[in-house]
């Protein structure tokens, strides 16, 4: 999948990132340290959004199964693992992130 023609942006690839917190109550009972790390996590992905890598990101407030979701646009699949590995929440061990290729359809 080297060309994402569905997006109208040939040469770009899209992935859905699915992040799982350490517990279902995480958003309600974060420690001070966890909250600080999550602020760094948000700043990290905001920077990626400003670079037009993260197209959208945020929490999914599914009762009893909360997650974080992001849709990213990259030049190649190798970038995805690097982006995840550099996420402060992943580094700190409070988020586990999976990713899947996506045929994104974007506005023109």
Secondary structure, DSSP 8 states (H G I E B T S, - for coil): ----GGGT-TT-EEEEEEEEESSTTHHHH--HHHHHHHHHHHHHHHHHHHTTSEEEEEEE--TT--EEEEEEEESSTHHHHHHHHT-HHHHTTSEEEEEEEE------
